[in-house]
Amino acid sequence: MQTDGRNPFQTAKRLARAGRIDELRACADTGDMHAARQLAIWLSRADRLDELRDRMAVGDQFARRAYSDWLVRHRHIPEGIDVLRPLATLGVPGAQQRLARLLAGLGHPEQAMAVLAQAPPDSLDRRQMASWLDARGLIDRSSGRAGVRREYLDALRRKVAAGDVDARLQLSWIVLLWWHSFEPRLDDAAALLADIGRSDWLHERLVHESRGWWRGEFRAAAIDVLASAEVKTYHRTRAALLMMQNQRNAAISQLRSLSTEGDQSAQHDLTRILDAEQPQQEIKVGDHPNPIHVWGIVFSPDGTALAAWGSCMSGSVQAVVWDAASGAQRYVQNLSGRWPRNVTFRPDGTLDELPGGHSGRLATAPDGSVRAVRAGGRLRLHSTITDAVIREIPAPAGRTMAFHPDSTVLATSSDTTGVHLWHTATGILTRSIATPAQALAFSPDGTTLATSDLFEGAIRLWSLTR
């Protein structure tokens, strides 16, 4: 069975639904991650446990996850935890969160907190923590403002003072709850920072929880609170917030001060900021009167304008058109579709929308020769004629991708490692740009790459002629 290079996920799902398991198994055995996942799900539902365990024994992570889920469904939860734990240790996406929920359900919230601390930050983490504390009766709602019971908090602080590592982590989670609650409790959170002391993990989480152009007022308040002498250990966090507020010079000054005191992490941050490539233009979408969460960006055919489209705070969908040279806003256009896949410029300069939903998993070269398909953490180039895999590119798992107008370069993006440019004929990495990007677009003449940073509400234009 030849897989459908246009959508390997739908191909695998179609085979599973049709009961064509031999074909599905053949696809899985050739490395098709979507097929392996669908096969594991089918085997689990059909109670084909022997084959599931056999596939698990040779390293099939989808089979291990499916077998763990089967055990949990049949109330063998401790065994399900044991089967799942290796995936969590390896950092398989979603495995830590799943393991943490199972541990908490068995009455081991402290273990659950430790597991969740190893997972990539997620907006659901805080809700999980709050629900676990609430289930144990540790949430105090007497003041009308959700908090943690004083006796529990005091007990944790005493344990932290005595060197209890688990208590220190629990206290760190409470800081995060207060940092990003509906009504942030910054003073209370800062008071706990003095008890916790230096924690690179907590620093990274605090920075992550402070992202978003919509959190500008919160960051300004947090910067003031972190300036106090009692939480000097977290002045590095303050510097990161200053950068988010576009106060680059103040952030550099803060980091330099910490560096002179021997803070190696602050020195690393300072070096990274000073060495970072600067864009030739930055457009602040977040400063727009009705800012949008950008889903995609596209240049006009003549390259003089750039359109960004996405959802407004009100829930409607808009496109904003900017002058690519000056960064000045030209006009705003309401879009009728709820999930437009793309927008294009009409001859009169207005926009036309293409329905279907935006996806960063597929991209076709402008000359029509190859198609890039992202599946299972892999990026493959397929021939559009034969659908055969031409080569595999070692791009990290990311958000989206785009081809250069001449089809010789493929740009990929990742929240953690930035933007990467790959030579399509050889698969060689030709350039990296240290910037988060949830959307990418090349200018028609190929001299500029536009990237969209969702959380900072910024579109950045990078010169490709240097």
C-alpha positions as CSV (number, residue, x, y, z in Angstrom):
1,M,0.0,0.0,0.0
2,Q,1.5,3.3,-1.0
3,T,1.0,6.0,1.6
4,D,-0.6,9.3,0.8
5,G,2.3,11.8,1.1
6,R,-0.2,14.6,1.2
7,N,-1.6,13.5,4.5
8,P,-0.1,10.5,6.2
9,F,-2.3,10.9,9.2
10,Q,-5.5,10.5,7.2
11,T,-4.0,7.6,5.3
12,A,-3.2,5.7,8.5
13,K,-6.6,6.5,10.0
14,R,-8.4,5.4,6.8
15,L,-6.6,2.0,6.9
16,A,-7.5,1.5,10.5
17,R,-11.1,2.3,10.0
18,A,-11.3,0.0,7.0
19,G,-9.8,-2.8,9.0
20,R,-6.9,-3.1,6.6
21,I,-4.5,-4.0,9.4
22,D,-2.0,-5.9,7.4
23,E,-1.4,-2.8,5.2
24,L,-1.4,-0.6,8.3
25,R,1.2,-2.9,9.9
26,A,3.3,-2.8,6.8
27,C,3.3,1.0,6.8
28,A,4.2,1.0,10.6
29,D,7.1,-1.4,10.0
30,T,8.6,1.1,7.4
31,G,8.8,3.8,10.0
32,D,5.4,5.6,9.4
33,M,4.7,7.1,12.9
34,H,1.1,7.8,12.1
35,A,0.6,4.2,11.0
36,A,2.4,2.9,14.2
37,R,0.1,5.0,16.4
38,Q,-3.1,3.9,14.6
39,L,-2.0,0.2,14.7
40,A,-1.3,0.4,18.5
41,I,-4.7,1.9,19.1
42,W,-6.4,-0.8,17.0
43,L,-4.4,-3.6,18.8
44,S,-5.4,-2.2,22.2
45,R,-9.1,-1.9,21.3
46,A,-9.0,-5.5,19.9
47,D,-7.3,-6.8,23.0
48,R,-4.4,-8.1,20.8
49,L,-2.1,-7.8,23.8
50,D,0.5,-10.3,22.7
51,E,1.3,-8.3,19.6
52,L,1.1,-5.1,21.5
53,R,3.7,-6.4,24.0
54,D,5.9,-7.7,21.2
55,R,5.9,-4.3,19.5
56,M,6.6,-2.7,22.8
57,A,9.5,-5.0,23.4
58,V,11.2,-3.8,20.2
59,G,10.9,-0.2,21.1
60,D,7.5,0.9,19.7
61,Q,6.6,3.8,21.9
62,F,3.0,3.9,20.6
63,A,2.5,0.3,21.6
64,R,3.9,1.0,25.1
65,R,1.5,4.0,25.5
66,A,-1.5,2.0,24.2
67,Y,-0.7,-1.0,26.5
68,S,-0.4,1.4,29.5
69,D,-3.8,2.9,28.5
70,W,-5.3,-0.6,28.2
71,L,-4.1,-1.5,31.7
72,V,-5.5,1.7,33.2
73,R,-8.9,1.1,31.5
74,H,-9.0,-2.3,33.0
75,R,-8.2,-0.9,36.5
76,H,-4.6,-2.2,36.6
77,I,-3.4,1.3,37.3
78,P,-0.1,0.5,39.1
79,E,0.9,-1.8,36.3
80,G,-0.1,0.9,33.8
81,I,2.1,3.4,35.6
82,D,5.1,1.0,35.5
83,V,4.6,0.5,31.7
84,L,4.3,4.3,31.1
85,R,7.2,5.4,33.3
86,P,10.0,4.7,30.7
87,L,8.3,7.0,28.2
88,A,8.1,9.8,30.8
89,T,11.8,9.3,31.6
90,L,12.6,9.6,27.8
91,G,10.5,12.8,27.6
92,V,8.0,11.5,25.1
93,P,5.5,14.3,24.6
94,G,2.4,13.9,26.8
95,A,3.9,11.0,28.8
96,Q,4.9,13.0,31.8
97,Q,1.5,14.7,32.1
98,R,-0.3,11.4,31.8
99,L,2.0,9.8,34.4
100,A,1.5,12.7,36.7
101,R,-2.3,12.4,36.5
102,L,-2.2,8.7,37.2
103,L,0.1,9.2,40.3
104,A,-2.1,12.0,41.6
105,G,-5.1,9.7,41.1
106,L,-3.5,7.1,43.3
107,G,-3.0,9.6,46.0
108,H,0.7,10.5,45.3
109,P,0.5,14.2,44.5
110,E,4.1,14.9,45.6
111,Q,5.4,12.3,43.1
112,A,3.0,13.8,40.5
113,M,4.5,17.3,41.1
114,A,8.0,15.9,40.6
115,V,7.1,14.2,37.3
116,L,5.3,17.3,36.0
117,A,8.3,19.4,36.8
118,Q,10.3,17.4,34.2
119,A,7.7,18.0,31.5
120,P,7.8,21.0,29.1
121,P,5.7,23.9,30.4
122,D,2.0,23.7,29.6
123,S,-0.9,26.0,30.5
124,L,-2.7,23.0,32.0
125,D,0.0,22.4,34.6
126,R,-1.3,25.1,37.0
127,R,-4.9,23.8,36.7
128,Q,-3.6,20.3,37.5
129,M,-1.8,21.6,40.6
130,A,-4.8,23.5,41.8
131,S,-7.1,20.5,41.4
132,W,-4.7,18.3,43.3
133,L,-4.4,20.7,46.2
134,D,-8.2,21.2,46.2
135,A,-8.8,17.5,46.3
136,R,-6.7,17.3,49.4
137,G,-8.6,20.2,51.0
138,L,-5.6,22.5,50.9
139,I,-7.2,25.4,49.0
140,D,-8.5,28.2,51.2
141,R,-11.5,30.0,49.7
142,S,-12.6,31.8,52.9
143,S,-11.4,35.2,51.7
144,G,-13.2,35.0,48.4
145,R,-9.8,34.8,46.8
146,A,-8.4,31.3,46.2
147,G,-5.3,30.7,48.2
148,V,-3.4,27.9,50.0
149,R,-4.2,27.0,53.6
150,R,-1.9,28.8,55.9
151,E,-1.0,25.7,58.0
152,Y,0.0,23.8,54.9
153,L,2.1,26.7,53.6
154,D,3.8,27.2,57.0
155,A,4.6,23.5,57.2
156,L,6.2,23.6,53.7
157,R,8.3,26.6,54.6
158,R,9.6,24.9,57.7
159,K,10.5,21.8,55.7
160,V,12.2,23.9,53.1
161,A,14.3,25.6,55.8
162,A,15.3,22.1,57.0
163,G,16.4,21.2,53.5
164,D,13.4,19.1,52.2
165,V,13.7,19.0,48.4
166,D,10.2,17.8,47.8
167,A,8.7,20.6,49.9
168,R,10.8,23.1,48.0
169,L,9.3,21.9,44.7
170,Q,5.8,22.1,46.2
171,L,6.5,25.6,47.3
172,S,7.7,26.4,43.8
173,W,4.5,25.2,42.3
174,I,2.5,27.4,44.7
175,V,4.6,30.4,43.5
176,L,3.6,29.5,39.9
177,L,-0.1,29.3,40.9
178,W,0.0,32.8,42.5
179,W,2.1,34.2,39.6
180,H,-0.5,33.3,37.0
181,S,-3.8,33.3,38.9
182,F,-6.8,35.2,37.8
183,E,-5.8,37.9,40.3
184,P,-1.9,37.5,40.5
185,R,-0.6,37.6,44.1
186,L,2.9,38.9,43.2
187,D,3.8,40.1,46.7
188,D,2.9,36.7,48.2
189,A,4.8,34.9,45.4
190,A,7.9,37.0,45.9
191,A,7.9,36.3,49.7
192,L,8.1,32.6,48.9
193,L,11.0,33.2,46.4
194,A,13.1,34.1,49.4
195,D,12.4,30.8,51.0
196,I,13.0,28.8,47.9
197,G,16.3,30.4,46.9
198,R,17.8,30.0,43.5
199,S,16.1,27.6,41.2
200,D,16.9,27.6,37.5
201,W,13.8,25.5,36.9
202,L,11.5,28.1,38.6
203,H,13.2,30.9,36.8
204,E,12.4,29.3,33.4
205,R,8.8,28.6,34.5
206,L,8.3,32.1,35.7
207,V,9.6,33.5,32.4
208,H,7.3,31.1,30.5
209,E,4.3,32.0,32.5
210,S,4.9,35.7,31.8
211,R,4.9,35.5,28.0
212,G,2.3,37.2,25.9
213,W,1.8,40.7,24.6
214,W,-1.5,40.7,26.5
215,R,0.4,40.4,29.8
216,G,2.3,43.7,29.6
217,E,0.7,45.2,32.7
218,F,1.4,42.1,34.7
219,R,5.0,42.1,33.7
220,A,5.4,45.8,34.6
221,A,4.1,45.0,38.1
222,A,6.3,41.9,38.4
223,I,9.4,43.9,37.4
224,D,8.7,46.3,40.3
225,V,8.1,43.5,42.8
226,L,11.3,41.6,41.8
227,A,13.3,44.7,42.3
228,S,13.1,44.3,46.0
229,A,16.2,43.2,47.9
230,E,14.6,40.1,49.4
231,V,14.3,38.4,46.0
232,K,17.6,39.5,44.5
233,T,18.2,35.9,43.5
234,Y,15.4,36.4,40.9
235,H,16.9,39.5,39.3
236,R,17.8,37.3,36.4
237,T,14.0,36.7,36.0
238,R,13.5,40.4,36.2
239,A,15.9,40.9,33.3
240,A,14.0,38.5,31.2
241,L,10.8,40.3,31.9
242,L,12.5,43.6,31.0
243,M,13.4,42.1,27.6
244,M,9.8,41.1,27.0
245,Q,8.8,44.7,27.8
246,N,11.2,46.0,25.1
247,Q,13.5,47.5,27.8
248,R,16.6,46.0,26.3
249,N,19.1,48.4,27.8
250,A,17.6,48.0,31.3
251,A,17.8,44.2,30.9
252,I,21.4,44.3,29.8
253,S,22.3,46.6,32.8
254,Q,20.6,44.1,35.2
255,L,22.4,41.1,33.7
256,R,25.8,42.9,33.7
257,S,25.3,43.7,37.4
258,L,24.6,40.0,38.1
259,S,27.5,38.9,36.0
260,T,30.0,41.1,37.9
261,E,28.8,39.2,41.0
262,G,29.8,35.9,39.5
263,D,26.3,34.8,38.2
264,Q,27.3,32.5,35.3
265,S,23.7,32.0,34.1
266,A,23.3,35.8,33.9
267,Q,26.5,36.0,31.9
268,H,25.2,33.4,29.5
269,D,21.9,35.3,29.1
270,L,23.9,38.6,28.5
271,T,26.1,37.0,25.9
272,R,23.1,35.5,24.1
273,I,21.4,38.9,24.0
274,L,24.4,40.8,22.8
275,D,25.3,38.2,20.1
276,A,21.7,37.7,18.9
277,E,21.1,38.7,15.3
278,Q,18.8,41.7,15.0
279,P,16.0,41.8,12.4
280,Q,15.9,44.5,9.8
281,Q,12.4,45.4,10.7
282,E,10.0,44.6,13.6
283,I,6.2,45.1,13.4
284,K,4.4,45.1,16.7
285,V,1.1,43.4,16.0
286,G,0.4,43.5,19.7
287,D,0.3,47.3,19.7
288,H,-2.5,47.3,17.1
289,P,-5.7,48.9,18.5
290,N,-7.4,45.5,18.2
291,P,-4.4,43.1,18.4
292,I,-4.7,39.6,17.0
293,H,-3.2,36.2,17.8
294,V,-1.4,35.6,14.5
295,W,-2.0,32.3,12.7
296,G,-0.3,33.2,9.4
297,I,1.6,35.8,7.4
298,V,2.0,36.4,3.7
299,F,3.7,39.0,1.4
300,S,1.9,40.8,-1.4
301,P,3.0,39.8,-4.9
302,D,5.2,42.9,-5.2
303,G,6.7,42.4,-1.7
304,T,5.7,45.9,-0.5
305,A,3.0,44.8,1.9
306,L,2.7,42.0,4.5
307,A,-0.6,40.6,5.8
308,A,-1.0,38.9,9.1
309,W,-4.3,37.1,10.0
310,G,-5.7,35.6,13.2
311,S,-8.2,35.8,16.0
312,C,-9.0,39.0,17.8
313,M,-9.6,39.2,21.6
314,S,-13.3,39.3,20.7
315,G,-13.1,36.0,18.9
316,S,-13.6,37.3,15.4
317,V,-11.0,36.8,12.7
318,Q,-9.1,39.7,11.1
319,A,-6.3,40.4,8.8
320,V,-4.0,43.4,9.3
321,V,-1.9,44.7,6.3
322,W,1.4,46.4,7.0
323,D,3.9,48.3,4.9
324,A,6.9,46.0,4.7
325,A,9.5,48.8,4.4
326,S,8.2,51.1,7.2
327,G,6.2,48.8,9.4
328,A,3.3,51.3,9.2
329,Q,-0.2,49.8,9.2
330,R,-2.1,50.1,5.9
331,Y,-5.6,48.7,6.7
332,V,-7.6,46.1,8.6
333,Q,-10.0,43.6,6.9
334,N,-12.5,41.4,8.7
335,L,-12.5,37.8,7.5
336,S,-15.6,35.7,7.2
337,G,-14.2,32.3,7.7
338,R,-13.5,31.0,11.2
339,W,-10.4,29.0,10.3
340,P,-8.9,30.4,7.1
341,R,-6.0,28.2,5.8
342,N,-4.4,31.2,4.0
343,V,-5.0,34.6,2.6
344,T,-3.9,36.0,-0.8
345,F,-3.8,39.5,-2.2
346,R,-6.2,40.4,-4.9
347,P,-5.1,42.8,-7.8
348,D,-6.9,45.7,-6.0
349,G,-4.8,45.1,-2.8
350,T,-7.5,43.7,-0.7
351,L,-7.4,40.1,0.6
352,D,-9.1,36.9,-0.4
353,E,-9.2,34.0,2.1
354,L,-8.7,30.3,1.5
355,P,-10.8,28.1,3.8
356,G,-9.7,24.8,5.2
357,G,-7.8,25.4,8.4
358,H,-4.1,26.3,8.7
359,S,-1.6,23.5,9.0
360,G,2.2,23.5,9.4
361,R,2.6,19.9,8.6
362,L,2.6,20.2,4.8
363,A,4.3,22.5,2.3
364,T,4.8,22.2,-1.5
365,A,7.7,23.8,-3.3
366,P,6.8,26.7,-5.7
367,D,8.1,24.8,-8.7
368,G,5.9,21.8,-7.7
369,S,8.8,19.4,-7.6
370,V,8.8,18.3,-3.9
371,R,6.5,18.3,-1.0
372,A,7.6,18.6,2.6
373,V,5.7,16.4,5.1
374,R,6.2,16.5,8.8
375,A,5.2,13.3,10.6
376,G,6.2,11.8,14.0
377,G,9.0,14.3,14.6
378,R,10.5,13.7,11.2
379,L,10.6,16.0,8.1
380,R,10.6,14.3,4.8
381,L,10.8,15.6,1.2
382,H,8.5,13.6,-1.2
383,S,8.5,13.7,-4.9
384,T,5.2,15.1,-6.1
385,I,5.3,12.8,-9.1
386,T,6.1,9.4,-7.5
387,D,5.4,10.3,-3.8
388,A,8.7,8.6,-3.0
389,V,10.8,10.0,-0.1
390,I,13.7,11.9,-1.6
391,R,15.4,12.7,1.6
392,E,14.9,13.2,5.3
393,I,15.8,16.5,6.9
394,P,16.9,16.5,10.6
395,A,14.8,19.4,11.5
396,P,13.6,19.6,15.2
397,A,9.9,19.2,15.9
398,G,8.4,22.5,15.2
399,R,5.4,24.7,14.3
400,T,5.5,25.4,10.6
401,M,7.6,25.6,7.4
402,A,7.9,27.5,4.1
403,F,9.7,27.1,0.8
404,H,11.9,29.8,-0.7
405,P,10.5,31.2,-4.0
406,D,13.2,29.4,-6.0
407,S,12.4,26.1,-4.2
408,T,16.0,25.5,-3.2
409,V,15.6,26.4,0.5
410,L,13.1,25.2,3.1
411,A,12.6,27.2,6.3
412,T,11.4,25.4,9.5
413,S,10.6,26.8,12.9
414,S,10.7,25.6,16.5
415,D,9.7,27.4,19.7
416,T,12.9,26.2,21.4
417,T,15.6,26.3,18.7
418,G,14.4,29.1,16.4
419,V,14.2,29.2,12.7
420,H,16.4,26.9,10.4
421,L,17.1,27.2,6.7
422,W,17.8,23.9,4.9
423,H,19.2,23.3,1.4
424,T,16.5,21.1,-0.2
425,A,18.9,19.3,-2.6
426,T,21.4,18.2,0.1
427,G,19.4,18.5,3.4
428,I,22.3,20.7,4.8
429,L,21.5,23.3,7.4
430,T,22.6,26.7,5.8
431,R,21.5,29.2,8.5
432,S,19.8,29.5,11.9
433,I,18.0,32.5,13.4
434,A,17.4,32.5,17.1
435,T,13.8,33.7,17.1
436,P,10.6,32.0,18.1
437,A,8.3,31.6,15.1
438,Q,4.7,30.3,14.7
439,A,4.4,31.5,11.1
440,L,6.9,32.0,8.3
441,A,6.8,33.7,4.9
442,F,9.4,34.5,2.2
443,S,9.2,37.7,0.2
444,P,8.6,37.2,-3.5
445,D,12.1,38.1,-4.4
446,G,13.5,35.8,-1.8
447,T,15.6,38.4,-0.1
448,T,13.6,38.6,3.2
449,L,12.1,36.1,5.6
450,A,9.2,37.2,7.8
451,T,8.6,35.4,11.1
452,S,5.7,35.8,13.5
453,D,6.2,35.6,17.3
454,L,2.8,34.9,18.8
455,F,3.7,35.6,22.4
456,E,5.5,38.9,21.8
457,G,3.0,40.0,19.3
458,A,5.7,40.8,16.8
459,I,6.5,40.1,13.1
460,R,10.2,40.3,12.3
461,L,11.8,40.7,8.9
462,W,15.2,39.1,8.4
463,S,17.6,39.9,5.5
464,L,18.7,36.9,3.5
465,T,21.3,38.8,1.5
466,R,24.1,39.0,4.0
